[in-house]
Amino acid sequence: MRAVAKINIFLKVVGKRGNYHELVSRFIRYEELYDEIFLEEGEEECEIVGVDIVKEQNTIYKAYKALQKVAPEIKDFMRHRRVRIKKKIPFGAGLGGGSSDAATFLLLLNKEANLALDPSTLAKVALEVGADVPFFIYGYKAANVEGIGEIIEPFEDDVPKIELKLLPLHCNTAKVYKHFSNHYLLSNKKEAQALIQKSSKEILHTLSPLEANDLYKSALVLCPNLAPFANSWYLSGSGSTLFRSKE
């Protein structure tokens, strides 16, 4: 099953909730770039192959553990199954690769194990894994995402053709958010919410890259190799992937 990438057309940090930042953002699915998730017969419970990540830190395994709380029978289903990941979305790129993998795994298990869980239940499970994960549960082409990822509203969008620039950089999400918290003010929530009424094409034609993404300035400090592109390329998430409209 394909686990597609996402792009943040704009991203505004508008508050804090405990250890989490509250966002207002436009997410779009980027179908041209995706990982692939396969279920196979295996010799151990929920073996994960294809990526060099400690199992307990893998978003797929975290999703598996979270799913057991609402569907404990999944443990028996996965007792002799492995998950194979064919990875194409770079790590630390702001494209939601790990989040998409986790959501796709939940959708795959829901189908293959006949769990019959509705999307809202799966989305609650997904939120335990990470703030971006619920977006991928619903399969919306575009959505306005708010809060810590739990508020997802589909949006009939005018999305331009997007060009990506994948750089060999890893922007640490936690460090980018920490730097932002230490050095920059939160965005005005009302002004941020005004953006959710605008199409992606309009946003990219009216906001500069640094205006569109509150995390861009912090990403530039932590990943200075982004600097040559900051005037003309937009940043997805906390980086390091850059994008721009081809229209």
C-alpha contacts under 8 A as a table, 3 or more apart, distances in Angstrom:
res1	aa1	res2	aa2	distance
1	M	36	E	5.52
1	M	37	I	5.19
1	M	38	F	6.49
1	M	104	T	7.02
1	M	108	L	7.22
2	R	34	Y	6.09
2	R	35	D	5.85
2	R	36	E	4.62
2	R	37	I	6.41
2	R	104	T	7.25
3	A	34	Y	5.22
3	A	35	D	4.95
3	A	36	E	5.77
3	A	37	I	7.03
3	A	97	G	7.54
3	A	100	S	5.24
3	A	101	D	5.48
3	A	103	A	7.91
3	A	104	T	5.67
4	V	29	R	6.71
4	V	30	Y	6.30
4	V	31	E	5.54
4	V	32	E	7.64
4	V	33	L	5.96
4	V	34	Y	4.06
4	V	35	D	6.35
4	V	97	G	7.47
4	V	100	S	6.34
5	A	29	R	6.04
5	A	30	Y	5.14
5	A	31	E	6.65
5	A	33	L	5.80
5	A	34	Y	5.63
5	A	89	I	6.90
5	A	95	L	5.28
5	A	96	G	5.86
5	A	97	G	5.91
5	A	100	S	6.76
6	K	27	F	6.39
6	K	28	I	5.51
6	K	29	R	4.57
6	K	30	Y	5.22
6	K	95	L	5.04
6	K	96	G	5.83
6	K	97	G	7.95
7	I	27	F	5.73
7	I	28	I	5.40
7	I	29	R	6.57
7	I	30	Y	6.60
7	I	94	G	7.52
7	I	95	L	5.81
7	I	96	G	7.95
7	I	236	S	5.39
7	I	237	G	7.22
8	N	11	L	6.28
8	N	25	S	6.57
8	N	26	R	5.60
8	N	27	F	4.85
8	N	28	I	6.63
8	N	235	L	7.71
8	N	236	S	4.89
8	N	237	G	5.75
9	I	25	S	7.31
9	I	26	R	5.45
9	I	27	F	6.41
9	I	28	I	7.30
9	I	200	S	6.34
9	I	203	I	7.61
9	I	204	L	7.43
9	I	212	A	7.37
9	I	234	Y	7.98
9	I	236	S	7.00
10	F	25	S	5.46
10	F	26	R	5.69
10	F	203	I	7.70
10	F	212	A	4.76
10	F	213	N	5.35
10	F	236	S	7.93
11	L	23	L	6.86
11	L	24	V	6.07
11	L	25	S	4.45
11	L	26	R	6.91
11	L	212	A	6.30
11	L	213	N	4.66
11	L	214	D	6.16
11	L	215	L	7.69
11	L	237	G	7.07
12	K	23	L	5.57
12	K	24	V	5.20
12	K	25	S	6.15
12	K	186	L	7.98
12	K	187	S	6.17
12	K	192	A	6.28
12	K	212	A	7.57
12	K	213	N	6.16
12	K	214	D	5.44
13	V	21	H	6.68
13	V	22	E	5.93
13	V	23	L	4.64
13	V	24	V	6.59
13	V	186	L	5.69
13	V	187	S	5.79
13	V	214	D	6.44
14	V	21	H	7.58
14	V	22	E	5.65
14	V	23	L	5.62
14	V	24	V	6.98
14	V	186	L	5.08
14	V	187	S	4.95
14	V	188	N	6.28
14	V	189	K	5.46
14	V	192	A	7.73
15	G	21	H	5.82
15	G	22	E	4.78
15	G	23	L	7.10
15	G	186	L	6.41
16	K	19	N	7.13
16	K	20	Y	5.78
16	K	21	H	4.47
16	K	22	E	5.47
17	R	20	Y	5.13
17	R	21	H	6.06
17	R	22	E	6.66
18	G	21	H	7.97
20	Y	148	I	6.70
21	H	147	G	7.82
21	H	148	I	6.41
22	E	146	E	6.88
22	E	147	G	4.56
22	E	148	I	4.98
22	E	149	G	7.97
23	L	145	V	7.35
23	L	146	E	5.20
23	L	147	G	5.35
23	L	148	I	6.35
23	L	149	G	7.63
24	V	144	N	7.22
24	V	145	V	5.86
24	V	146	E	4.55
24	V	147	G	6.90
24	V	189	K	7.90
24	V	192	A	6.35
24	V	193	Q	6.69
25	S	144	N	5.76
25	S	145	V	5.26
25	S	146	E	6.45
25	S	196	I	7.54
26	R	142	A	7.10
26	R	143	A	5.85
26	R	144	N	4.65
26	R	145	V	6.16
26	R	196	I	6.94
26	R	200	S	7.79
27	F	135	F	7.94
27	F	142	A	5.62
27	F	143	A	5.39
27	F	144	N	6.28
27	F	145	V	6.84
28	I	140	Y	7.79
28	I	141	K	5.63
28	I	142	A	4.28
28	I	143	A	6.56
29	R	140	Y	7.31
29	R	141	K	5.20
29	R	142	A	6.39
30	Y	33	L	6.25
31	E	34	Y	6.71
33	L	88	K	7.05
33	L	89	I	6.55
34	Y	87	K	7.75
34	Y	88	K	6.01
34	Y	89	I	5.96
34	Y	97	G	7.85
35	D	85	I	6.99
35	D	86	K	5.62
35	D	87	K	4.85
35	D	88	K	5.15
35	D	89	I	6.04
35	D	97	G	7.39
35	D	101	D	7.16
36	E	85	I	5.76
36	E	86	K	4.97
36	E	87	K	6.70
36	E	101	D	7.97
37	I	83	V	6.89
37	I	84	R	5.86
37	I	85	I	4.88
37	I	86	K	6.54
37	I	101	D	7.11
37	I	104	T	7.29
37	I	105	F	6.85
38	F	83	V	5.71
38	F	84	R	5.04
38	F	85	I	6.52
39	L	81	R	6.72
39	L	82	R	5.93
39	L	83	V	4.91
39	L	84	R	6.40
40	E	81	R	5.55
40	E	82	R	5.23
40	E	83	V	6.33
40	E	84	R	7.28
41	E	80	H	6.07
41	E	81	R	4.53
41	E	82	R	6.03
42	G	45	E	7.69
42	G	47	E	7.18
42	G	80	H	4.79
42	G	81	R	4.32
42	G	82	R	4.99
43	E	47	E	7.98
43	E	79	R	7.95
43	E	80	H	5.06
43	E	81	R	6.80
43	E	82	R	7.74
44	E	47	E	5.92
44	E	79	R	6.15
44	E	80	H	5.12
44	E	81	R	6.68
44	E	82	R	7.31
45	E	75	K	7.82
45	E	78	M	5.58
45	E	79	R	4.12
45	E	80	H	5.34
45	E	81	R	6.14
45	E	82	R	7.11
46	C	61	Y	7.49
46	C	78	M	5.53
46	C	79	R	6.56
46	C	80	H	7.17
46	C	81	R	5.65
46	C	82	R	5.05
46	C	83	V	6.54
47	E	81	R	6.75
47	E	82	R	4.36
47	E	83	V	6.03
48	I	51	V	7.78
48	I	55	K	6.95
48	I	61	Y	7.95
48	I	82	R	5.66
48	I	83	V	4.72
48	I	84	R	5.94
48	I	85	I	7.56
49	V	52	D	7.94
49	V	82	R	7.40
49	V	83	V	6.26
49	V	84	R	4.94
49	V	85	I	6.25
50	G	84	R	5.73
50	G	85	I	4.87
50	G	86	K	6.09
50	G	87	K	7.11
51	V	85	I	6.82
51	V	87	K	7.27
53	I	57	Q	6.75
53	I	58	N	6.20
54	V	57	Q	5.41
54	V	58	N	6.46
55	K	58	N	5.25
55	K	61	Y	6.50
56	E	61	Y	6.21
56	E	62	K	6.89
57	Q	61	Y	7.32
57	Q	62	K	7.17
58	N	61	Y	5.37
58	N	62	K	6.37
58	N	98	G	7.85
59	T	62	K	4.93
59	T	63	A	6.05
59	T	98	G	5.93
59	T	99	S	6.81
59	T	101	D	7.26
59	T	102	A	5.41
59	T	129	V	6.58
60	I	63	A	5.03
60	I	64	Y	6.20
60	I	98	G	7.78
60	I	101	D	6.43
60	I	102	A	4.51
60	I	105	F	6.51
61	Y	64	Y	4.86
61	Y	65	K	6.27
61	Y	102	A	7.95
62	K	65	K	5.19
62	K	66	A	6.17
62	K	102	A	7.89
62	K	129	V	6.03
63	A	66	A	5.05
63	A	67	L	5.99
63	A	102	A	5.81
63	A	103	A	7.71
63	A	105	F	7.72
63	A	106	L	6.87
63	A	125	V	7.24
63	A	126	A	6.64
63	A	128	E	7.76
63	A	129	V	5.91
64	Y	67	L	5.15
64	Y	68	Q	6.50
64	Y	106	L	7.52
65	K	68	Q	5.36
65	K	69	K	7.35
66	A	69	K	5.73
66	A	70	V	7.80
66	A	125	V	5.91
66	A	126	A	7.82
66	A	128	E	6.75
66	A	129	V	7.46
67	L	70	V	5.70
67	L	71	A	5.90
67	L	72	P	7.45
67	L	74	I	7.73
67	L	106	L	7.68
67	L	125	V	6.08
68	Q	71	A	4.82
68	Q	72	P	4.30
68	Q	73	E	7.24
68	Q	74	I	6.30
68	Q	75	K	6.88
69	K	72	P	5.99
71	A	74	I	5.88
71	A	115	L	7.36
72	P	75	K	6.04
73	E	76	D	5.72
73	E	77	F	6.79
74	I	77	F	4.88
74	I	78	M	6.14
74	I	113	A	7.24
75	K	78	M	5.29
75	K	79	R	6.03
76	D	79	R	5.09
77	F	80	H	7.48
77	F	81	R	7.62
77	F	113	A	6.86
78	M	81	R	4.95
78	M	82	R	7.50
87	K	90	P	7.65
89	I	93	A	7.92
89	I	95	L	7.23
89	I	97	G	5.51
90	P	93	A	5.78
90	P	95	L	7.86
90	P	97	G	7.04
91	F	97	G	6.88
91	F	98	G	7.65
91	F	170	H	6.95
92	G	95	L	7.87
92	G	169	L	7.72
92	G	170	H	4.80
92	G	171	C	5.45
92	G	172	N	6.33
92	G	173	T	7.29
92	G	239	G	6.98
92	G	240	S	6.80
93	A	96	G	7.62
93	A	166	L	7.78
93	A	169	L	7.55
93	A	170	H	6.32
93	A	171	C	6.73
93	A	236	S	7.83
93	A	238	S	7.63
93	A	239	G	5.15
93	A	240	S	4.57
93	A	241	T	5.05
94	G	97	G	7.95
94	G	236	S	5.24
94	G	237	G	4.51
94	G	238	S	5.40
94	G	239	G	4.57
94	G	240	S	6.01
94	G	241	T	6.01
95	L	236	S	6.60
95	L	237	G	6.99
95	L	239	G	8.00
95	L	241	T	7.11
96	G	99	S	5.09
96	G	100	S	5.86
96	G	132	D	6.87
96	G	133	V	7.99
97	G	100	S	5.15
97	G	101	D	6.10
98	G	101	D	5.07
98	G	102	A	6.28
99	S	102	A	5.20
99	S	103	A	6.28
99	S	129	V	7.88
99	S	130	G	6.81
99	S	132	D	5.91
99	S	133	V	4.61
99	S	136	F	7.62
100	S	103	A	5.15
100	S	104	T	5.93
100	S	133	V	6.23
100	S	136	F	5.82
101	D	104	T	5.18
101	D	105	F	6.05
102	A	105	F	5.13
102	A	106	L	6.35
102	A	126	A	7.50
102	A	129	V	7.74
102	A	133	V	6.86
103	A	106	L	5.09
103	A	107	L	6.27
103	A	126	A	6.43
103	A	133	V	5.75
103	A	134	P	6.98
103	A	136	F	5.76
103	A	137	I	5.52
104	T	107	L	5.03
104	T	108	L	6.01
104	T	136	F	7.33
104	T	137	I	7.17
105	F	108	L	4.99
105	F	109	L	6.12
106	L	109	L	5.21
106	L	110	N	6.04
106	L	122	L	7.18
106	L	126	A	7.92
107	L	110	N	5.05
107	L	111	K	6.34
107	L	122	L	7.91
107	L	137	I	7.03
108	L	111	K	5.25
108	L	112	E	6.03
109	L	112	E	5.08
109	L	113	A	5.48
109	L	114	N	7.68
109	L	115	L	7.58
110	N	113	A	5.69
110	N	114	N	5.74
110	N	115	L	4.92
110	N	116	A	6.23
110	N	117	L	6.53
111	K	114	N	5.19
111	K	115	L	6.77
111	K	116	A	7.33
112	E	115	L	7.96
117	L	121	T	6.24
117	L	122	L	6.53
118	D	121	T	5.49
118	D	122	L	6.42
119	P	122	L	5.02
119	P	123	A	5.95
119	P	137	I	6.65
119	P	138	Y	6.60
120	S	123	A	4.96
120	S	124	K	6.35
121	T	124	K	5.20
121	T	125	V	6.49
122	L	125	V	5.05
122	L	126	A	6.04
122	L	134	P	7.78
122	L	137	I	7.04
123	A	126	A	4.79
123	A	127	L	6.14
123	A	133	V	7.65
123	A	134	P	4.68
123	A	135	F	7.86
123	A	137	I	6.15
123	A	138	Y	7.99
123	A	150	E	7.90
124	K	127	L	5.19
124	K	128	E	6.88
124	K	134	P	7.31
124	K	150	E	7.81
125	V	128	E	5.51
125	V	129	V	7.25
126	A	129	V	5.33
126	A	130	G	6.70
126	A	133	V	5.37
126	A	134	P	5.24
126	A	137	I	7.76
127	L	130	G	5.21
127	L	131	A	5.66
127	L	132	D	7.62
127	L	133	V	6.16
127	L	134	P	5.82
127	L	149	G	7.12
127	L	150	E	6.83
128	E	131	A	7.90
129	V	133	V	6.89
130	G	133	V	5.52
131	A	134	P	7.04
131	A	148	I	5.53
131	A	149	G	4.53
131	A	150	E	7.29
132	D	135	F	5.98
132	D	136	F	7.57
132	D	149	G	5.86
133	V	136	F	5.70
133	V	137	I	7.05
133	V	149	G	7.79
134	P	137	I	5.19
134	P	138	Y	7.19
134	P	149	G	6.83
134	P	150	E	6.94
134	P	152	I	7.99
135	F	138	Y	5.97
135	F	139	G	7.16
135	F	140	Y	7.46
135	F	143	A	7.78
135	F	145	V	7.70
135	F	149	G	7.52
135	F	152	I	6.68
136	F	139	G	5.46
136	F	140	Y	7.49
140	Y	143	A	6.36
140	Y	154	P	6.16
141	K	154	P	7.86
142	A	154	P	6.03
142	A	155	F	5.49
142	A	156	E	6.99
142	A	157	D	6.41
143	A	152	I	6.30
143	A	153	E	5.29
143	A	154	P	4.15
143	A	155	F	4.84
144	N	151	I	7.99
144	N	152	I	5.82
144	N	153	E	5.22
144	N	154	P	6.38
144	N	155	F	6.53
144	N	196	I	6.24
145	V	149	G	5.97
145	V	150	E	7.50
145	V	151	I	5.61
145	V	152	I	4.66
145	V	153	E	6.53
146	E	149	G	5.66
146	E	150	E	6.81
146	E	151	I	5.02
146	E	152	I	6.59
147	G	150	E	6.14
147	G	151	I	6.07
148	I	151	I	7.68
149	G	152	I	7.03
157	D	199	S	5.40
157	D	200	S	6.53
158	D	199	S	5.41
158	D	200	S	6.00
158	D	201	K	5.93
159	V	199	S	7.09
159	V	200	S	5.34
159	V	201	K	5.56
160	P	200	S	7.26
160	P	201	K	5.58
160	P	245	S	5.94
160	P	246	K	6.98
160	P	247	E	6.14
161	K	245	S	5.84
161	K	246	K	5.44
161	K	247	E	6.37
162	I	243	F	6.60
162	I	244	R	5.78
162	I	245	S	4.84
162	I	246	K	5.75
163	E	243	F	5.47
163	E	244	R	5.47
163	E	245	S	6.23
163	E	246	K	6.22
164	L	241	T	7.08
164	L	242	L	5.85
164	L	243	F	4.43
164	L	244	R	6.84
165	K	241	T	6.04
165	K	242	L	5.00
165	K	243	F	5.87
166	L	240	S	7.45
166	L	241	T	5.19
166	L	242	L	6.62
167	L	240	S	6.64
167	L	241	T	6.41
167	L	242	L	7.93
169	L	223	C	7.46
169	L	240	S	6.07
170	H	223	C	7.96
170	H	239	G	7.63
170	H	240	S	6.23
171	C	176	V	7.29
171	C	219	A	6.91
171	C	222	L	7.28
171	C	223	C	6.53
171	C	238	S	6.70
171	C	239	G	5.57
171	C	240	S	5.56
172	N	175	K	5.39
172	N	176	V	6.20
172	N	238	S	7.68
173	T	176	V	5.15
173	T	177	Y	6.27
173	T	238	S	5.68
173	T	239	G	7.85
174	A	177	Y	5.29
174	A	178	K	6.13
175	K	178	K	4.99
175	K	179	H	6.07
176	V	179	H	5.21
176	V	180	F	6.21
176	V	215	L	6.90
176	V	218	S	5.67
176	V	219	A	5.78
176	V	222	L	7.13
176	V	238	S	6.45
177	Y	180	F	4.99
177	Y	181	S	6.17
177	Y	215	L	7.13
177	Y	218	S	7.70
177	Y	238	S	7.79
178	K	181	S	5.10
178	K	182	N	6.24
179	H	182	N	5.13
179	H	183	H	6.13
179	H	218	S	5.90
180	F	183	H	5.34
180	F	184	Y	5.34
180	F	185	L	7.97
180	F	215	L	6.50
180	F	217	K	7.95
180	F	218	S	5.64
181	S	184	Y	5.97
181	S	185	L	7.37
187	S	191	E	7.67
187	S	192	A	6.86
187	S	214	D	7.84
188	N	191	E	5.39
188	N	192	A	6.16
189	K	192	A	4.98
189	K	193	Q	6.05
190	K	193	Q	5.11
190	K	194	A	6.28
191	E	194	A	5.17
191	E	195	L	7.03
192	A	195	L	5.52
192	A	196	I	7.43
193	Q	196	I	5.41
193	Q	197	Q	7.65
194	A	197	Q	5.94
194	A	198	K	7.59
195	L	198	K	5.40
195	L	203	I	7.53
196	I	199	S	7.73
198	K	202	E	6.25
198	K	203	I	6.50
199	S	202	E	5.18
199	S	203	I	6.28
200	S	203	I	5.05
200	S	204	L	6.18
201	K	204	L	5.32
201	K	205	H	6.25
201	K	245	S	7.82
202	E	205	H	5.09
202	E	206	T	6.15
203	I	206	T	5.26
203	I	207	L	5.73
203	I	212	A	7.82
204	L	207	L	5.72
204	L	208	S	7.31
204	L	212	A	7.97
204	L	244	R	7.84
204	L	245	S	7.15
205	H	208	S	7.96
207	L	210	L	7.98
207	L	211	E	5.67
207	L	212	A	5.72
208	S	211	E	5.08
208	S	212	A	6.14
208	S	231	N	7.32
208	S	232	S	7.72
208	S	234	Y	7.88
209	P	212	A	5.23
209	P	213	N	6.64
209	P	216	Y	7.90
209	P	230	A	6.54
209	P	231	N	6.44
209	P	232	S	6.67
209	P	233	W	6.20
209	P	234	Y	4.56
209	P	235	L	6.94
210	L	213	N	5.75
210	L	214	D	6.99
210	L	216	Y	5.94
210	L	217	K	7.02
210	L	230	A	7.06
210	L	231	N	7.64
210	L	234	Y	7.50
211	E	214	D	6.89
212	A	234	Y	7.58
213	N	216	Y	5.57
213	N	234	Y	7.76
213	N	235	L	6.76
213	N	236	S	7.82
213	N	237	G	7.69
214	D	217	K	7.03
215	L	218	S	5.46
215	L	219	A	6.14
215	L	237	G	7.44
215	L	238	S	5.90
216	Y	219	A	5.02
216	Y	220	L	6.17
216	Y	235	L	6.47
216	Y	238	S	7.03
216	Y	239	G	7.75
217	K	220	L	5.11
217	K	221	V	6.57
218	S	221	V	5.15
218	S	222	L	6.40
219	A	222	L	5.17
219	A	223	C	5.57
219	A	224	P	7.61
219	A	226	L	7.84
219	A	238	S	6.47
219	A	239	G	6.64
219	A	240	S	7.78
220	L	223	C	5.03
220	L	224	P	4.87
220	L	225	N	7.43
220	L	226	L	5.84
220	L	227	A	6.02
221	V	224	P	5.55
223	C	226	L	6.03
223	C	240	S	7.91
224	P	227	A	5.52
225	N	228	P	6.97
226	L	229	F	5.80
226	L	230	A	6.58
226	L	240	S	7.58
227	A	230	A	5.33
228	P	231	N	7.60
229	F	232	S	5.85
229	F	233	W	5.46
230	A	233	W	5.64
230	A	234	Y	7.05
232	S	244	R	7.52
233	W	242	L	5.70
233	W	243	F	5.51
233	W	244	R	5.45
234	Y	242	L	5.35
234	Y	243	F	5.13
234	Y	244	R	5.90
235	L	238	S	7.27
235	L	239	G	5.86
235	L	240	S	6.95
235	L	241	T	6.10
235	L	242	L	4.70
235	L	243	F	6.39
236	S	239	G	5.56
236	S	240	S	7.23
236	S	241	T	5.86
236	S	242	L	6.23
236	S	243	F	7.27
239	G	242	L	7.28
